[in-house]
Amino acid sequence: MNWKEQKKKLMKNPEFVREYNALEPEYKLAAALIRLRLAKGLTQEDLAKLLNTKQESIARLENGGSLPSLSTMKKLAEALDAELELTSVPNTLFKPVTL
């Protein structure tokens, strides 16, 4: 069974859907960091050196294993030549996953 088939099966479980939706911001952040890093042609090690940290720290950020502080996000944005933009929107604007 591939991931798409497994996900379709899991999405029938309301508890799974709640947890899946709750983790969406972390996954979006991780995906954005990876995209920006790759677009700059940087390895995790390269980015770690720019931030004066270890490659393992970058790996944790990119796999969603840790959430960066706002000051770390600012440093990441600067190192990746990106603009940091934070938004909050009312929950009513989000489309829930339908079962």
N, CA, C and O atoms as CSV, one atom per row, in Angstrom:
chain,resi,resn,atom,element,x,y,z
A,1,MET,N,N,0.853,-1.171,0.000
A,1,MET,CA,C,0.000,0.000,0.000
A,1,MET,C,C,0.909,1.248,0.000
A,1,MET,O,O,1.801,1.371,0.839
A,2,ASN,N,N,0.671,2.165,-0.946
A,2,ASN,CA,C,1.477,3.385,-0.982
A,2,ASN,C,C,0.895,4.431,-0.023
A,2,ASN,O,O,-0.159,4.225,0.579
A,3,TRP,N,N,1.616,5.569,0.105
A,3,TRP,CA,C,1.205,6.582,1.071
A,3,TRP,C,C,-0.169,7.156,0.744
A,3,TRP,O,O,-0.969,7.368,1.655
A,4,LYS,N,N,-0.466,7.412,-0.529
A,4,LYS,CA,C,-1.767,7.997,-0.874
A,4,LYS,C,C,-2.911,7.074,-0.474
A,4,LYS,O,O,-3.936,7.535,0.029
A,5,GLU,N,N,-2.743,5.796,-0.690
A,5,GLU,CA,C,-3.781,4.832,-0.304
A,5,GLU,C,C,-3.911,4.768,1.215
A,5,GLU,O,O,-5.016,4.734,1.756
A,6,GLN,N,N,-2.763,4.753,1.894
A,6,GLN,CA,C,-2.771,4.707,3.364
A,6,GLN,C,C,-3.427,5.962,3.933
A,6,GLN,O,O,-4.231,5.885,4.862
A,7,LYS,N,N,-3.075,7.128,3.364
A,7,LYS,CA,C,-3.646,8.383,3.843
A,7,LYS,C,C,-5.156,8.396,3.650
A,7,LYS,O,O,-5.892,8.816,4.544
A,8,LYS,N,N,-5.620,7.945,2.502
A,8,LYS,CA,C,-7.061,7.906,2.228
A,8,LYS,C,C,-7.783,7.050,3.274
A,8,LYS,O,O,-8.862,7.404,3.749
A,9,LYS,N,N,-7.168,5.927,3.617
A,9,LYS,CA,C,-7.743,5.038,4.631
A,9,LYS,C,C,-7.751,5.719,6.005
A,9,LYS,O,O,-8.751,5.669,6.722
A,10,LEU,N,N,-6.640,6.350,6.363
A,10,LEU,CA,C,-6.542,7.003,7.661
A,10,LEU,C,C,-7.483,8.190,7.790
A,10,LEU,O,O,-7.984,8.466,8.880
A,11,MET,N,N,-7.729,8.892,6.694
A,11,MET,CA,C,-8.577,10.083,6.730
A,11,MET,C,C,-10.046,9.745,7.023
A,11,MET,O,O,-10.864,10.652,7.175
A,12,LYS,N,N,-10.377,8.499,7.100
A,12,LYS,CA,C,-11.726,8.090,7.485
A,12,LYS,C,C,-11.902,8.113,9.005
A,12,LYS,O,O,-13.017,8.014,9.518
A,13,ASN,N,N,-10.782,8.246,9.708
A,13,ASN,CA,C,-10.792,8.264,11.165
A,13,ASN,C,C,-10.795,9.721,11.640
A,13,ASN,O,O,-9.810,10.430,11.432
A,14,PRO,N,N,-11.890,10.187,12.277
A,14,PRO,CA,C,-11.984,11.592,12.712
A,14,PRO,C,C,-10.844,12.024,13.634
A,14,PRO,O,O,-10.378,13.160,13.550
A,15,GLU,N,N,-10.397,11.136,14.504
A,15,GLU,CA,C,-9.298,11.482,15.409
A,15,GLU,C,C,-8.011,11.729,14.614
A,15,GLU,O,O,-7.264,12.663,14.907
A,16,PHE,N,N,-7.762,10.894,13.616
A,16,PHE,CA,C,-6.593,11.082,12.767
A,16,PHE,C,C,-6.691,12.410,12.022
A,16,PHE,O,O,-5.706,13.142,11.925
A,17,VAL,N,N,-7.862,12.719,11.501
A,17,VAL,CA,C,-8.078,13.964,10.755
A,17,VAL,C,C,-7.784,15.169,11.641
A,17,VAL,O,O,-7.145,16.122,11.193
A,18,ARG,N,N,-8.238,15.141,12.885
A,18,ARG,CA,C,-7.975,16.245,13.814
A,18,ARG,C,C,-6.470,16.433,14.019
A,18,ARG,O,O,-5.962,17.552,13.945
A,19,GLU,N,N,-5.773,15.343,14.275
A,19,GLU,CA,C,-4.327,15.416,14.494
A,19,GLU,C,C,-3.599,15.840,13.228
A,19,GLU,O,O,-2.662,16.637,13.282
A,20,TYR,N,N,-4.021,15.315,12.105
A,20,TYR,CA,C,-3.414,15.656,10.811
A,20,TYR,C,C,-3.549,17.157,10.558
A,20,TYR,O,O,-2.578,17.812,10.179
A,21,ASN,N,N,-4.736,17.697,10.764
A,21,ASN,CA,C,-4.972,19.125,10.562
A,21,ASN,C,C,-4.196,19.977,11.568
A,21,ASN,O,O,-3.729,21.067,11.236
A,22,ALA,N,N,-4.064,19.479,12.785
A,22,ALA,CA,C,-3.345,20.226,13.816
A,22,ALA,C,C,-1.865,20.372,13.474
A,22,ALA,O,O,-1.236,21.352,13.873
A,23,LEU,N,N,-1.306,19.417,12.747
A,23,LEU,CA,C,0.117,19.456,12.403
A,23,LEU,C,C,0.404,20.183,11.096
A,23,LEU,O,O,1.567,20.345,10.728
A,24,GLU,N,N,-0.617,20.617,10.399
A,24,GLU,CA,C,-0.421,21.250,9.093
A,24,GLU,C,C,0.539,22.448,9.137
A,24,GLU,O,O,1.395,22.548,8.257
A,25,PRO,N,N,0.443,23.357,10.109
A,25,PRO,CA,C,1.382,24.495,10.110
A,25,PRO,C,C,2.845,24.063,10.198
A,25,PRO,O,O,3.704,24.647,9.537
A,26,GLU,N,N,3.131,23.050,11.003
A,26,GLU,CA,C,4.503,22.567,11.131
A,26,GLU,C,C,5.012,22.017,9.800
A,26,GLU,O,O,6.150,22.274,9.409
A,27,TYR,N,N,4.158,21.258,9.107
A,27,TYR,CA,C,4.574,20.688,7.830
A,27,TYR,C,C,4.735,21.765,6.760
A,27,TYR,O,O,5.627,21.669,5.918
A,28,LYS,N,N,3.889,22.780,6.785
A,28,LYS,CA,C,4.025,23.887,5.829
A,28,LYS,C,C,5.334,24.632,6.068
A,28,LYS,O,O,6.039,24.986,5.122
A,29,LEU,N,N,5.650,24.863,7.324
A,29,LEU,CA,C,6.885,25.546,7.663
A,29,LEU,C,C,8.095,24.730,7.209
A,29,LEU,O,O,9.013,25.267,6.588
A,30,ALA,N,N,8.094,23.452,7.515
A,30,ALA,CA,C,9.205,22.589,7.124
A,30,ALA,C,C,9.366,22.570,5.603
A,30,ALA,O,O,10.483,22.667,5.096
A,31,ALA,N,N,8.260,22.447,4.882
A,31,ALA,CA,C,8.321,22.414,3.418
A,31,ALA,C,C,8.860,23.729,2.864
A,31,ALA,O,O,9.639,23.724,1.911
A,32,ALA,N,N,8.458,24.847,3.445
A,32,ALA,CA,C,8.942,26.147,2.991
A,32,ALA,C,C,10.446,26.287,3.231
A,32,ALA,O,O,11.170,26.793,2.373
A,33,LEU,N,N,10.910,25.842,4.385
A,33,LEU,CA,C,12.344,25.910,4.681
A,33,LEU,C,C,13.152,25.075,3.690
A,33,LEU,O,O,14.188,25.517,3.194
A,34,ILE,N,N,12.679,23.884,3.410
A,34,ILE,CA,C,13.381,23.012,2.465
A,34,ILE,C,C,13.421,23.654,1.085
A,34,ILE,O,O,14.469,23.693,0.440
A,35,ARG,N,N,12.258,24.163,0.630
A,35,ARG,CA,C,12.192,24.798,-0.697
A,35,ARG,C,C,13.165,25.967,-0.802
A,35,ARG,O,O,13.905,26.082,-1.780
A,36,LEU,N,N,13.160,26.835,0.215
A,36,LEU,CA,C,14.041,27.994,0.196
A,36,LEU,C,C,15.511,27.592,0.228
A,36,LEU,O,O,16.333,28.153,-0.497
A,37,ARG,N,N,15.831,26.624,1.068
A,37,ARG,CA,C,17.231,26.177,1.175
A,37,ARG,C,C,17.710,25.606,-0.153
A,37,ARG,O,O,18.801,25.934,-0.619
A,38,LEU,N,N,16.892,24.752,-0.758
A,38,LEU,CA,C,17.282,24.141,-2.034
A,38,LEU,C,C,17.371,25.180,-3.147
A,38,LEU,O,O,18.244,25.096,-4.011
A,39,ALA,N,N,16.469,26.157,-3.126
A,39,ALA,CA,C,16.487,27.211,-4.146
A,39,ALA,C,C,17.780,28.026,-4.062
A,39,ALA,O,O,18.260,28.538,-5.074
A,40,LYS,N,N,18.333,28.144,-2.876
A,40,LYS,CA,C,19.603,28.861,-2.694
A,40,LYS,C,C,20.801,27.956,-2.960
A,40,LYS,O,O,21.945,28.409,-2.924
A,41,GLY,N,N,20.537,26.668,-3.229
A,41,GLY,CA,C,21.625,25.723,-3.503
A,41,GLY,C,C,22.431,25.367,-2.273
A,41,GLY,O,O,23.617,25.051,-2.368
A,42,LEU,N,N,21.791,25.418,-1.122
A,42,LEU,CA,C,22.473,25.136,0.140
A,42,LEU,C,C,22.163,23.734,0.641
A,42,LEU,O,O,21.056,23.226,0.468
A,43,THR,N,N,23.149,23.128,1.256
A,43,THR,CA,C,22.909,21.883,1.981
A,43,THR,C,C,22.484,22.248,3.392
A,43,THR,O,O,22.571,23.410,3.791
A,44,GLN,N,N,22.028,21.268,4.140
A,44,GLN,CA,C,21.707,21.520,5.547
A,44,GLN,C,C,22.956,21.996,6.288
A,44,GLN,O,O,22.883,22.875,7.146
A,45,GLU,N,N,24.084,21.414,5.952
A,45,GLU,CA,C,25.357,21.797,6.585
A,45,GLU,C,C,25.696,23.254,6.265
A,45,GLU,O,O,26.124,24.002,7.145
A,46,ASP,N,N,25.505,23.657,5.003
A,46,ASP,CA,C,25.768,25.049,4.610
A,46,ASP,C,C,24.898,26.016,5.415
A,46,ASP,O,O,25.382,27.016,5.947
A,47,LEU,N,N,23.605,25.697,5.492
A,47,LEU,CA,C,22.687,26.565,6.220
A,47,LEU,C,C,23.038,26.602,7.707
A,47,LEU,O,O,22.967,27.656,8.340
A,48,ALA,N,N,23.412,25.469,8.254
A,48,ALA,CA,C,23.805,25.414,9.662
A,48,ALA,C,C,25.002,26.334,9.922
A,48,ALA,O,O,25.039,27.036,10.933
A,49,LYS,N,N,25.966,26.330,9.022
A,49,LYS,CA,C,27.145,27.193,9.200
A,49,LYS,C,C,26.741,28.667,9.168
A,49,LYS,O,O,27.250,29.470,9.950
A,50,LEU,N,N,25.824,29.022,8.262
A,50,LEU,CA,C,25.357,30.409,8.192
A,50,LEU,C,C,24.673,30.843,9.488
A,50,LEU,O,O,24.727,32.012,9.869
A,51,LEU,N,N,24.032,29.889,10.155
A,51,LEU,CA,C,23.297,30.191,11.387
A,51,LEU,C,C,24.100,29.891,12.649
A,51,LEU,O,O,23.610,30.053,13.767
A,52,ASN,N,N,25.356,29.448,12.448
A,52,ASN,CA,C,26.211,29.098,13.579
A,52,ASN,C,C,25.560,28.031,14.460
A,52,ASN,O,O,25.516,28.149,15.685
A,53,THR,N,N,25.065,27.001,13.806
A,53,THR,CA,C,24.439,25.888,14.520
A,53,THR,C,C,24.895,24.585,13.870
A,53,THR,O,O,25.788,24.592,13.023
A,54,LYS,N,N,24.293,23.484,14.260
A,54,LYS,CA,C,24.670,22.172,13.723
A,54,LYS,C,C,23.691,21.723,12.655
A,54,LYS,O,O,22.531,22.134,12.649
A,55,GLN,N,N,24.164,20.881,11.758
A,55,GLN,CA,C,23.324,20.320,10.694
A,55,GLN,C,C,22.127,19.601,11.284
A,55,GLN,O,O,21.039,19.639,10.710
A,56,GLU,N,N,22.309,18.949,12.415
A,56,GLU,CA,C,21.222,18.214,13.049
A,56,GLU,C,C,20.066,19.137,13.425
A,56,GLU,O,O,18.905,18.730,13.377
A,57,SER,N,N,20.376,20.369,13.795
A,57,SER,CA,C,19.329,21.342,14.143
A,57,SER,C,C,18.499,21.696,12.916
A,57,SER,O,O,17.278,21.830,12.998
A,58,ILE,N,N,19.167,21.846,11.785
A,58,ILE,CA,C,18.455,22.142,10.540
A,58,ILE,C,C,17.591,20.945,10.157
A,58,ILE,O,O,16.451,21.117,9.726
A,59,ALA,N,N,18.118,19.748,10.308
A,59,ALA,CA,C,17.358,18.527,9.983
A,59,ALA,C,C,16.099,18.448,10.836
A,59,ALA,O,O,15.033,18.096,10.331
A,60,ARG,N,N,16.208,18.771,12.127
A,60,ARG,CA,C,15.028,18.728,13.009
A,60,ARG,C,C,13.982,19.746,12.567
A,60,ARG,O,O,12.785,19.460,12.601
A,61,LEU,N,N,14.422,20.926,12.154
A,61,LEU,CA,C,13.478,21.941,11.667
A,61,LEU,C,C,12.777,21.457,10.405
A,61,LEU,O,O,11.571,21.643,10.241
A,62,GLU,N,N,13.549,20.832,9.513
A,62,GLU,CA,C,12.995,20.412,8.235
A,62,GLU,C,C,12.120,19.170,8.323
A,62,GLU,O,O,11.287,18.945,7.445
A,63,ASN,N,N,12.288,18.369,9.353
A,63,ASN,CA,C,11.421,17.196,9.469
A,63,ASN,C,C,10.282,17.419,10.455
A,63,ASN,O,O,9.544,16.491,10.787
A,64,GLY,N,N,10.146,18.657,10.918
A,64,GLY,CA,C,9.054,18.986,11.836
A,64,GLY,C,C,9.304,18.539,13.251
A,64,GLY,O,O,8.401,18.593,14.085
A,65,GLY,N,N,10.518,18.095,13.542
A,65,GLY,CA,C,10.844,17.599,14.874
A,65,GLY,C,C,11.048,18.690,15.903
A,65,GLY,O,O,11.086,18.421,17.103
A,66,SER,N,N,11.180,19.926,15.434
A,66,SER,CA,C,11.314,21.030,16.371
A,66,SER,C,C,10.766,22.289,15.725
A,66,SER,O,O,10.862,22.472,14.511
A,67,LEU,N,N,10.196,23.145,16.540
A,67,LEU,CA,C,9.646,24.409,16.052
A,67,LEU,C,C,10.608,25.535,16.396
A,67,LEU,O,O,11.037,25.655,17.543
A,68,PRO,N,N,10.948,26.356,15.417
A,68,PRO,CA,C,11.885,27.444,15.688
A,68,PRO,C,C,11.216,28.602,16.429
A,68,PRO,O,O,10.016,28.840,16.294
A,69,SER,N,N,12.014,29.303,17.201
A,69,SER,CA,C,11.535,30.525,17.846
A,69,SER,C,C,11.426,31.611,16.781
A,69,SER,O,O,11.911,31.443,15.662
A,70,LEU,N,N,10.801,32.701,17.125
A,70,LEU,CA,C,10.678,33.811,16.192
A,70,LEU,C,C,12.058,34.361,15.827
A,70,LEU,O,O,12.303,34.705,14.671
A,71,SER,N,N,12.952,34.443,16.804
A,71,SER,CA,C,14.302,34.951,16.498
A,71,SER,C,C,15.031,34.007,15.544
A,71,SER,O,O,15.766,34.466,14.671
A,72,THR,N,N,14.841,32.706,15.696
A,72,THR,CA,C,15.444,31.747,14.765
A,72,THR,C,C,14.828,31.888,13.390
A,72,THR,O,O,15.533,31.801,12.385
A,73,MET,N,N,13.517,32.106,13.327
A,73,MET,CA,C,12.857,32.305,12.032
A,73,MET,C,C,13.414,33.537,11.327
A,73,MET,O,O,13.601,33.526,10.110
A,74,LYS,N,N,13.677,34.593,12.081
A,74,LYS,CA,C,14.270,35.789,11.491
A,74,LYS,C,C,15.652,35.489,10.922
A,74,LYS,O,O,15.985,35.932,9.822
A,75,LYS,N,N,16.450,34.740,11.667
A,75,LYS,CA,C,17.791,34.364,11.196
A,75,LYS,C,C,17.704,33.476,9.959
A,75,LYS,O,O,18.470,33.649,9.011
A,76,LEU,N,N,16.774,32.530,9.969
A,76,LEU,CA,C,16.587,31.659,8.809
A,76,LEU,C,C,16.207,32.477,7.576
A,76,LEU,O,O,16.757,32.276,6.493
A,77,ALA,N,N,15.268,33.394,7.751
A,77,ALA,CA,C,14.827,34.224,6.628
A,77,ALA,C,C,15.993,35.037,6.076
A,77,ALA,O,O,16.162,35.142,4.861
A,78,GLU,N,N,16.780,35.600,6.949
A,78,GLU,CA,C,17.931,36.395,6.503
A,78,GLU,C,C,18.931,35.510,5.756
A,78,GLU,O,O,19.408,35.881,4.683
A,79,ALA,N,N,19.247,34.350,6.318
A,79,ALA,CA,C,20.216,33.445,5.685
A,79,ALA,C,C,19.725,32.933,4.340
A,79,ALA,O,O,20.522,32.671,3.439
A,80,LEU,N,N,18.408,32.793,4.205
A,80,LEU,CA,C,17.832,32.269,2.966
A,80,LEU,C,C,17.377,33.379,2.023
A,80,LEU,O,O,16.735,33.116,1.006
A,81,ASP,N,N,17.714,34.622,2.369
A,81,ASP,CA,C,17.340,35.783,1.565
A,81,ASP,C,C,15.834,35.783,1.291
A,81,ASP,O,O,15.378,35.931,0.157
A,82,ALA,N,N,15.093,35.612,2.370
A,82,ALA,CA,C,13.629,35.534,2.274
A,82,ALA,C,C,13.008,36.550,3.222
A,82,ALA,O,O,13.645,37.018,4.165
A,83,GLU,N,N,11.771,36.873,2.953
A,83,GLU,CA,C,11.025,37.770,3.830
A,83,GLU,C,C,10.181,36.919,4.768
A,83,GLU,O,O,9.468,36.015,4.331
A,84,LEU,N,N,10.267,37.212,6.042
A,84,LEU,CA,C,9.465,36.498,7.031
A,84,LEU,C,C,8.111,37.171,7.125
A,84,LEU,O,O,8.014,38.373,7.374
A,85,GLU,N,N,7.071,36.387,6.924
A,85,GLU,CA,C,5.713,36.914,6.984
A,85,GLU,C,C,4.880,35.992,7.861
A,85,GLU,O,O,4.758,34.800,7.578
A,86,LEU,N,N,4.313,36.538,8.914
A,86,LEU,CA,C,3.470,35.773,9.818
A,86,LEU,C,C,2.042,36.280,9.686
A,86,LEU,O,O,1.803,37.487,9.657
A,87,THR,N,N,1.113,35.368,9.607
A,87,THR,CA,C,-0.286,35.767,9.528
A,87,THR,C,C,-1.124,34.908,10.461
A,87,THR,O,O,-0.796,33.757,10.750
A,88,SER,N,N,-2.187,35.488,10.908
A,88,SER,CA,C,-3.199,34.752,11.663
A,88,SER,C,C,-4.536,35.064,11.011
A,88,SER,O,O,-4.847,36.215,10.705
A,89,VAL,N,N,-5.300,34.038,10.812
A,89,VAL,CA,C,-6.611,34.216,10.196
A,89,VAL,C,C,-7.649,33.489,11.034
A,89,VAL,O,O,-7.334,32.489,11.679
A,90,PRO,N,N,-8.872,33.975,11.034
A,90,PRO,CA,C,-9.922,33.295,11.799
A,90,PRO,C,C,-10.117,31.858,11.307
A,90,PRO,O,O,-9.987,31.577,10.116
A,91,ASN,N,N,-10.423,30.977,12.215
A,91,ASN,CA,C,-10.639,29.570,11.864
A,91,ASN,C,C,-11.743,29.387,10.841
A,91,ASN,O,O,-11.728,28.412,10.090
A,92,THR,N,N,-12.680,30.281,10.795
A,92,THR,CA,C,-13.804,30.132,9.875
A,92,THR,C,C,-13.364,30.201,8.422
A,92,THR,O,O,-14.112,29.803,7.530
A,93,LEU,N,N,-12.151,30.704,8.173
A,93,LEU,CA,C,-11.654,30.792,6.808
A,93,LEU,C,C,-11.015,29.497,6.327
A,93,LEU,O,O,-10.784,29.319,5.131
A,94,PHE,N,N,-10.733,28.602,7.251
A,94,PHE,CA,C,-10.129,27.327,6.873
A,94,PHE,C,C,-11.187,26.344,6.435
A,94,PHE,O,O,-12.262,26.256,7.029
A,95,LYS,N,N,-10.875,25.619,5.403
A,95,LYS,CA,C,-11.792,24.573,4.953
A,95,LYS,C,C,-11.452,23.286,5.683
A,95,LYS,O,O,-10.316,22.818,5.603
A,96,PRO,N,N,-12.392,22.711,6.381
A,96,PRO,CA,C,-12.095,21.449,7.065
A,96,PRO,C,C,-11.968,20.317,6.054
A,96,PRO,O,O,-12.567,20.350,4.979
A,97,VAL,N,N,-11.188,19.329,6.420
A,97,VAL,CA,C,-11.081,18.137,5.579
A,97,VAL,C,C,-12.376,17.380,5.682
A,97,VAL,O,O,-12.848,17.109,6.786
A,98,THR,N,N,-12.960,17.032,4.563
A,98,THR,CA,C,-14.212,16.296,4.590
A,98,THR,C,C,-13.939,14.810,4.613
A,98,THR,O,O,-12.974,14.332,4.016
A,99,LEU,N,N,-14.768,14.107,5.286
A,99,LEU,CA,C,-14.617,12.651,5.407
A,99,LEU,C,C,-15.496,11.947,4.410
A,99,LEU,O,O,-15.508,10.717,4.358
